[in-house]
Amino acid sequence: DAGVIQSPRHEVTEMGQEVTLRCKPISGHDYLFWYRQTMMRGLELLIYFNNNVPIDDSGMPEDRFSAKMPNASFSTLKIQPSEPRDSAVYFCASSLSTGGGKLFFGSGTQLSVL
Amino acid sequence: GDSVTQMEGPVTLSEEAFLTINCTYTATGYPSLFWYVQYPGEGLQLLLKATKADDKGSNKGFEATYRKETTSFHLEKGSVQVSDSAVYFCALTMYNQGGKLIFGQGTELSVKP
């Protein structure tokens, strides 16, 4: 299995631009999570889905952030408009409901907003 | 709400030294507890876990025991190697949270030859 695949690995953009991060979970996994990692705030859960349905988006920082999961094999996290304080590493992770809390993480997207 | 607190890093050790990274938690019920490890430039991966009080999780020479009385899950290794240099995260999940993990802030470990 290829694992959780995220793209792009690195994204550099200017303030005000739209950014879209992509994630392909492990086939058969029914949970998908989006996390953000910064030095100041550590690892924060932004949103998670179960069977493509958003369950908890309380971690989404503001309306500029949105996430979708149109099918079981694809999810996006969009930031519009982007701001310098959005600079971080964004991780996608997937898991099985029977997995006992074992999450499989992608390699992350390093986002820099100038 | 539920939370995890880890000792601050960075922790710097010489090869073959004993490692302890402290982790305590706050939860309204009986969580499952985890240690994840993040190597440079990579995502997190599960190192070990314990699902109930007095359980000991172990993997790759690392161990952690679920202590309900002290709400702790300290990570230990008897003899660290340079290849253990990474960031270690303690985490918890509740049975009714659908696998949603709450992470501590992470502890960076650097092992010198």
HADDOCK unambig.tbl for C-alpha pairs under 7 A between the chains (distance, minus, plus):
assign (segid A and resid 42 and name CA) (segid B and resid 105 and name CA) 5.08 0.50 0.50
assign (segid A and resid 43 and name CA) (segid B and resid 103 and name CA) 6.64 0.50 0.50
assign (segid A and resid 43 and name CA) (segid B and resid 105 and name CA) 6.73 0.50 0.50
assign (segid A and resid 97 and name CA) (segid B and resid 98 and name CA) 6.57 0.50 0.50
assign (segid A and resid 97 and name CA) (segid B and resid 99 and name CA) 6.85 0.50 0.50
assign (segid A and resid 100 and name CA) (segid B and resid 99 and name CA) 6.99 0.50 0.50
assign (segid A and resid 101 and name CA) (segid B and resid 93 and name CA) 6.79 0.50 0.50
assign (segid A and resid 101 and name CA) (segid B and resid 99 and name CA) 4.76 0.50 0.50
assign (segid A and resid 102 and name CA) (segid B and resid 46 and name CA) 6.57 0.50 0.50
assign (segid A and resid 104 and name CA) (segid B and resid 45 and name CA) 6.56 0.50 0.50
assign (segid A and resid 105 and name CA) (segid B and resid 43 and name CA) 5.29 0.50 0.50
assign (segid A and resid 105 and name CA) (segid B and resid 44 and name CA) 5.77 0.50 0.50
assign (segid A and resid 105 and name CA) (segid B and resid 45 and name CA) 6.71 0.50 0.50
assign (segid A and resid 106 and name CA) (segid B and resid 43 and name CA) 5.51 0.50 0.50
assign (segid A and resid 107 and name CA) (segid B and resid 42 and name CA) 4.90 0.50 0.50
assign (segid A and resid 107 and name CA) (segid B and resid 43 and name CA) 4.55 0.50 0.50
assign (segid A and resid 108 and name CA) (segid B and resid 43 and name CA) 6.26 0.50 0.50
